[in-house]
């Protein structure tokens, strides 16, 4: 674990390795006979509620959007057992934590209700009329009624 882990959410929000807690256990994933001996599964815990790096609005937004992943104490849990090595799984959990936090903190754009332009409405009506006229031309004429002559 030579490199230090730093998660940068934006220019003024950086989460350091000291704020992350890692727990290692045996993985059910790939590893062959080694899977029964090595603790390659990594569970990362991040205390959102107790974090000094995040502001109150950021905490609320994260807790709201990641509600299923966060326990009642405000601790976010990320698990990885995808790889055979503990180091690779550790990097994967940090990467996933970073993605989760970035997505949770993104501001959702509000859809503005718009109306259909009058020109488009007119164009649609014209297309309907021309289609109707085409179908009228194809209709069979009924000559059995001779009352017209």
GIVEN-V173289 format. One record per helix or strand of 3 or more residues. SS is the DSSP state (2 for helix, 1 for strand). FROM is the first residue (numbers start at 1). TO is the last residue. If there is no record, write none. Layout:
BEGIN
((SS:FROM:TO) (SS:FROM:TO))
END
This chain:
BEGIN
((1:6:10) (1:13:16) (2:17:19) (1:20:25) (2:32:36) (1:41:47) (2:56:65) (1:75:80) (2:86:105) (2:118:138))
END
